[in-house]
Amino acid sequence: MSKIEAKAVIWDMDGVIADTAPYHLSAWQEVFQEMGVKFTKEDFRHSFGQRNDTIIRNTMGEETSQEEIDAISGKKEASFRRRIEQNLKPLPGVIKLITSLKKHGFKIALASSAPIENIQLLSTGLGIENYFQTIISDKDVTEGKPSPQGFLLAAQRLGVEPKKCIVIEDSVAGVTAAKRAGMHCLAITNTHPRRSLKQAEFIVDTLEAVTANDLEGLLKPVE
């Protein structure tokens, strides 16, 4: 398959493949509470999809050192993994769609701002690790969403033009990143309401009704 013919779907992970938000929130609250810092559900909602260093600086202050950021981030992610391990299940429609995409000849990538340890835990736990031809984690990029860097790197590694890529996202920052990358976007309302995701071409409440043919349709030029 030439680069011209190649097509790809790039998946976000948190809030798209699995409902991880409650466990991320609890882990953030635990680590910030130990430091005497309040972190509300509203703070979390605004920061969802962002990199840890961005969340920590926004919460603790711009003067927070890299050493402190690494320590806080490490504690938070360890707490998250302990919590999610006992509660790991895919969101509705994910497994069916991902297997169907492979049969339809899509290249498949995962691009997340999460650490690789989280990605490995979830993808292995859900039995989907072999579907991804490349995985982008927090250490692969220098900029988090809404920067398009992660999605563009995924497309480059897959050998697919950005205009032939469809991103599946749930966060406002993620949808913005997809559009900045020159990619199509399917948004799912797991984390944000429809009105917040209106930059996406296709918005659904669940992936259960989405088919590989629906995604093929996004790649067809408008007559």
C-alpha positions as a LaTeX table, in Angstrom:
\begin{tabular}{lrrr}
\hline
Residue & $x$ (\AA) & $y$ (\AA) & $z$ (\AA) \\
\hline
Met1 & 0.00 & 0.00 & 0.00 \\
Ser2 & 1.49 & 3.31 & $-1.05$ \\
Lys3 & 1.54 & 6.38 & 1.16 \\
Ile4 & $-1.16$ & 7.87 & $-1.09$ \\
Glu5 & $-3.50$ & 4.89 & $-0.57$ \\
Ala6 & $-2.71$ & 4.31 & 3.07 \\
Lys7 & $-5.30$ & 5.30 & 5.68 \\
Ala8 & $-5.10$ & 5.35 & 9.44 \\
Val9 & $-7.08$ & 5.74 & 12.63 \\
Ile10 & $-5.24$ & 7.28 & 15.58 \\
Trp11 & $-6.81$ & 6.53 & 18.95 \\
Asp12 & $-6.58$ & 8.57 & 22.09 \\
Met13 & $-6.67$ & 6.35 & 25.19 \\
Asp14 & $-8.10$ & 8.00 & 28.32 \\
Gly15 & $-11.84$ & 8.52 & 27.93 \\
Val16 & $-11.88$ & 6.88 & 24.49 \\
Ile17 & $-10.67$ & 3.30 & 24.94 \\
Ala18 & $-11.42$ & 3.07 & 28.67 \\
Asp19 & $-13.22$ & 5.23 & 31.21 \\
Thr20 & $-10.18$ & 6.19 & 33.25 \\
Ala21 & $-11.30$ & 9.65 & 34.39 \\
Pro22 & $-12.56$ & 8.72 & 37.91 \\
Tyr23 & $-9.25$ & 6.99 & 38.69 \\
His24 & $-7.15$ & 9.86 & 37.36 \\
Leu25 & $-9.18$ & 12.32 & 39.42 \\
Ser26 & $-8.80$ & 10.27 & 42.62 \\
Ala27 & $-5.06$ & 9.89 & 42.03 \\
Trp28 & $-4.56$ & 13.63 & 41.42 \\
Gln29 & $-6.61$ & 14.52 & 44.49 \\
Glu30 & $-4.63$ & 12.09 & 46.62 \\
Val31 & $-1.23$ & 13.45 & 45.59 \\
Phe32 & $-2.24$ & 17.14 & 45.76 \\
Gln33 & $-4.01$ & 16.68 & 49.10 \\
Glu34 & $-0.76$ & 15.35 & 50.58 \\
Met35 & 0.78 & 18.68 & 49.58 \\
Gly36 & $-2.09$ & 20.73 & 51.02 \\
Val37 & $-3.33$ & 21.76 & 47.57 \\
Lys38 & $-6.98$ & 21.59 & 46.54 \\
Phe39 & $-7.82$ & 19.98 & 43.18 \\
Thr40 & $-11.51$ & 20.00 & 42.30 \\
Lys41 & $-13.57$ & 18.08 & 39.76 \\
Glu42 & $-13.82$ & 21.32 & 37.78 \\
Asp43 & $-10.01$ & 21.70 & 37.79 \\
Phe44 & $-9.77$ & 18.15 & 36.52 \\
Arg45 & $-12.38$ & 18.67 & 33.79 \\
His46 & $-10.49$ & 21.68 & 32.44 \\
Ser47 & $-7.16$ & 19.82 & 32.46 \\
Phe48 & $-8.35$ & 16.50 & 30.99 \\
Gly49 & $-6.19$ & 15.44 & 28.04 \\
Gln50 & $-3.26$ & 17.65 & 29.03 \\
Arg51 & 0.22 & 16.46 & 29.97 \\
Asn52 & 1.11 & 15.99 & 33.63 \\
Asp53 & 3.70 & 18.77 & 33.64 \\
Thr54 & 1.08 & 21.24 & 32.36 \\
Ile55 & $-1.47$ & 20.13 & 34.98 \\
Ile56 & 1.08 & 20.34 & 37.81 \\
Arg57 & 2.37 & 23.80 & 36.80 \\
Asn58 & $-1.19$ & 25.11 & 36.43 \\
Thr59 & $-2.04$ & 23.78 & 39.90 \\
Met60 & 1.19 & 24.35 & 41.82 \\
Gly61 & 2.54 & 27.41 & 40.00 \\
Glu62 & 4.89 & 28.07 & 37.10 \\
Glu63 & 7.92 & 28.14 & 39.40 \\
Thr64 & 7.54 & 24.42 & 40.23 \\
Ser65 & 10.87 & 22.71 & 39.45 \\
Gln66 & 11.23 & 19.84 & 37.00 \\
Glu67 & 12.39 & 17.64 & 39.88 \\
Glu68 & 9.17 & 18.36 & 41.80 \\
Ile69 & 7.09 & 17.79 & 38.68 \\
Asp70 & 8.73 & 14.39 & 38.07 \\
Ala71 & 8.18 & 13.34 & 41.70 \\
Ile72 & 4.52 & 14.42 & 41.78 \\
Ser73 & 3.84 & 12.87 & 38.39 \\
Gly74 & 5.47 & 9.58 & 39.40 \\
Lys75 & 3.38 & 9.32 & 42.58 \\
Lys76 & 0.19 & 10.23 & 40.77 \\
Glu77 & 0.67 & 7.65 & 37.99 \\
Ala78 & 1.56 & 4.88 & 40.44 \\
Ser79 & $-1.64$ & 5.68 & 42.35 \\
Phe80 & $-3.64$ & 5.70 & 39.10 \\
Arg81 & $-2.30$ & 2.29 & 38.02 \\
Arg82 & $-3.18$ & 0.74 & 41.38 \\
Arg83 & $-6.72$ & 2.05 & 41.06 \\
Ile84 & $-7.38$ & 1.19 & 37.40 \\
Glu85 & $-5.91$ & $-2.33$ & 37.54 \\
Gln86 & $-8.94$ & $-3.60$ & 39.47 \\
Asn87 & $-11.43$ & $-1.69$ & 37.31 \\
Leu88 & $-10.19$ & $-2.25$ & 33.78 \\
Lys89 & $-12.84$ & $-2.53$ & 31.09 \\
Pro90 & $-13.18$ & $-1.09$ & 27.58 \\
Leu91 & $-15.79$ & 1.52 & 26.76 \\
Pro92 & $-18.73$ & 0.23 & 24.68 \\
Gly93 & $-17.96$ & $-0.46$ & 21.02 \\
Val94 & $-14.16$ & $-0.09$ & 21.30 \\
Ile95 & $-13.09$ & $-3.72$ & 20.76 \\
Lys96 & $-15.58$ & $-4.29$ & 17.94 \\
Leu97 & $-14.50$ & $-1.12$ & 16.09 \\
Ile98 & $-10.78$ & $-1.67$ & 16.50 \\
Thr99 & $-10.99$ & $-5.23$ & 15.13 \\
Ser100 & $-13.20$ & $-4.06$ & 12.25 \\
Leu101 & $-10.74$ & $-1.28$ & 11.33 \\
Lys102 & $-7.94$ & $-3.80$ & 11.00 \\
Lys103 & $-10.08$ & $-5.96$ & 8.67 \\
His104 & $-10.83$ & $-2.86$ & 6.55 \\
Gly105 & $-7.13$ & $-2.18$ & 6.00 \\
Phe106 & $-6.71$ & 0.79 & 8.30 \\
Lys107 & $-3.34$ & 1.30 & 9.95 \\
Ile108 & $-3.91$ & 1.85 & 13.66 \\
Ala109 & $-1.96$ & 3.96 & 16.16 \\
Leu110 & $-2.43$ & 5.09 & 19.73 \\
Ala111 & $-1.36$ & 8.63 & 20.65 \\
Ser112 & $-1.73$ & 9.58 & 24.29 \\
Ser113 & $-0.22$ & 12.05 & 26.73 \\
Ala114 & $-0.07$ & 9.18 & 29.25 \\
Pro115 & 3.14 & 7.44 & 30.36 \\
Ile116 & 4.00 & 4.25 & 28.46 \\
Glu117 & 3.46 & 2.21 & 31.67 \\
Asn118 & $-0.21$ & 3.26 & 31.71 \\
Ile119 & $-0.63$ & 2.50 & 28.01 \\
Gln120 & 0.93 & $-0.95$ & 28.39 \\
Leu121 & $-1.24$ & $-1.73$ & 31.42 \\
Leu122 & $-4.47$ & $-0.79$ & 29.62 \\
Ser123 & $-3.69$ & $-2.20$ & 26.17 \\
Thr124 & $-2.40$ & $-5.51$ & 27.55 \\
Gly125 & $-5.20$ & $-5.75$ & 30.11 \\
Leu126 & $-7.80$ & $-5.26$ & 27.38 \\
Gly127 & $-6.02$ & $-7.59$ & 24.93 \\
Ile128 & $-5.60$ & $-4.95$ & 22.19 \\
Glu129 & $-1.84$ & $-4.32$ & 22.35 \\
Asn130 & $-1.21$ & $-6.11$ & 19.02 \\
Tyr131 & $-3.61$ & $-3.89$ & 17.06 \\
Phe132 & $-1.42$ & $-0.78$ & 17.29 \\
Gln133 & 1.35 & $-0.45$ & 14.73 \\
Thr134 & 2.81 & 2.44 & 16.68 \\
Ile135 & 2.24 & 3.97 & 20.12 \\
Ile136 & 3.01 & 7.57 & 21.07 \\
Ser137 & 3.35 & 8.26 & 24.80 \\
Asp138 & 4.25 & 11.35 & 26.84 \\
Lys139 & 8.01 & 10.87 & 26.40 \\
Asp140 & 7.81 & 10.78 & 22.59 \\
Val141 & 6.81 & 14.44 & 22.30 \\
Thr142 & 7.87 & 17.75 & 23.81 \\
Glu143 & 4.45 & 19.38 & 23.53 \\
Gly144 & 1.09 & 18.11 & 24.75 \\
Lys145 & $-2.32$ & 18.62 & 23.15 \\
Pro146 & $-3.61$ & 20.97 & 21.72 \\
Ser147 & $-0.25$ & 20.79 & 19.94 \\
Pro148 & $-0.56$ & 18.42 & 16.94 \\
Gln149 & 2.92 & 17.00 & 17.55 \\
Gly150 & 1.80 & 13.57 & 18.83 \\
Phe151 & $-0.67$ & 12.95 & 16.03 \\
Leu152 & 1.79 & 14.08 & 13.34 \\
Leu153 & 4.46 & 11.77 & 14.75 \\
Ala154 & 1.99 & 8.86 & 14.70 \\
Ala155 & 1.15 & 9.57 & 11.04 \\
Gln156 & 4.84 & 9.83 & 10.16 \\
Arg157 & 5.62 & 6.50 & 11.82 \\
Leu158 & 2.69 & 4.84 & 10.04 \\
Gly159 & 3.66 & 6.34 & 6.68 \\
Val160 & 0.23 & 7.92 & 6.20 \\
Glu161 & $-0.57$ & 11.47 & 5.07 \\
Pro162 & $-2.33$ & 13.57 & 7.75 \\
Lys163 & $-5.37$ & 14.10 & 5.49 \\
Lys164 & $-5.81$ & 10.32 & 5.38 \\
Cys165 & $-5.83$ & 10.02 & 9.18 \\
Ile166 & $-8.86$ & 9.99 & 11.47 \\
Val167 & $-8.34$ & 10.79 & 15.14 \\
Ile168 & $-10.75$ & 9.43 & 17.78 \\
Glu169 & $-10.83$ & 11.86 & 20.70 \\
Asp170 & $-12.94$ & 12.91 & 23.69 \\
Ser171 & $-11.16$ & 16.05 & 24.89 \\
Val172 & $-11.36$ & 19.61 & 23.57 \\
Ala173 & $-7.55$ & 19.82 & 23.48 \\
Gly174 & $-7.44$ & 16.54 & 21.54 \\
Val175 & $-9.96$ & 17.63 & 18.92 \\
Thr176 & $-8.06$ & 20.92 & 18.46 \\
Ala177 & $-4.80$ & 18.98 & 18.07 \\
Ala178 & $-6.35$ & 16.73 & 15.41 \\
Lys179 & $-7.59$ & 19.70 & 13.38 \\
Arg180 & $-4.22$ & 21.50 & 13.71 \\
Ala181 & $-2.59$ & 18.33 & 12.36 \\
Gly182 & $-4.80$ & 18.54 & 9.26 \\
Met183 & $-6.61$ & 15.32 & 10.20 \\
His184 & $-10.23$ & 14.27 & 10.36 \\
Cys185 & $-11.76$ & 13.83 & 13.81 \\
Leu186 & $-14.39$ & 11.63 & 15.37 \\
Ala187 & $-15.29$ & 12.97 & 18.82 \\
Ile188 & $-17.02$ & 11.00 & 21.53 \\
Thr189 & $-18.97$ & 12.74 & 24.30 \\
Asn190 & $-17.55$ & 10.66 & 27.17 \\
Thr191 & $-15.90$ & 13.65 & 28.86 \\
His192 & $-17.26$ & 16.80 & 27.25 \\
Pro193 & $-20.64$ & 17.87 & 25.82 \\
Arg194 & $-21.22$ & 18.08 & 22.06 \\
Arg195 & $-21.01$ & 21.87 & 21.94 \\
Ser196 & $-17.41$ & 21.73 & 23.24 \\
Leu197 & $-16.39$ & 19.25 & 20.52 \\
Lys198 & $-17.97$ & 20.99 & 17.52 \\
Gln199 & $-14.65$ & 21.26 & 15.64 \\
Ala200 & $-14.91$ & 17.51 & 14.96 \\
Glu201 & $-16.66$ & 16.36 & 11.76 \\
Phe202 & $-18.39$ & 13.45 & 13.46 \\
Ile203 & $-19.65$ & 13.50 & 17.07 \\
Val204 & $-21.14$ & 10.46 & 18.81 \\
Asp205 & $-22.25$ & 9.52 & 22.32 \\
Thr206 & $-20.88$ & 5.99 & 22.01 \\
Leu207 & $-18.69$ & 4.05 & 19.58 \\
Glu208 & $-21.19$ & 1.16 & 19.57 \\
Ala209 & $-22.95$ & 2.40 & 16.42 \\
Val210 & $-19.79$ & 3.54 & 14.59 \\
Thr211 & $-18.55$ & 1.31 & 11.77 \\
Ala212 & $-15.38$ & 1.16 & 9.70 \\
Asn213 & $-17.53$ & 2.27 & 6.73 \\
Asp214 & $-18.54$ & 5.42 & 8.64 \\
Leu215 & $-14.87$ & 6.27 & 9.03 \\
Glu216 & $-14.15$ & 5.47 & 5.36 \\
Gly217 & $-16.82$ & 8.07 & 4.58 \\
Leu218 & $-14.88$ & 10.78 & 6.41 \\
Leu219 & $-11.93$ & 10.25 & 4.05 \\
Lys220 & $-13.98$ & 10.64 & 0.87 \\
Pro221 & $-13.67$ & 14.05 & $-0.76$ \\
Val222 & $-16.84$ & 16.17 & $-0.64$ \\
Glu223 & $-18.48$ & 16.24 & $-4.07$ \\
\hline
\end{tabular}
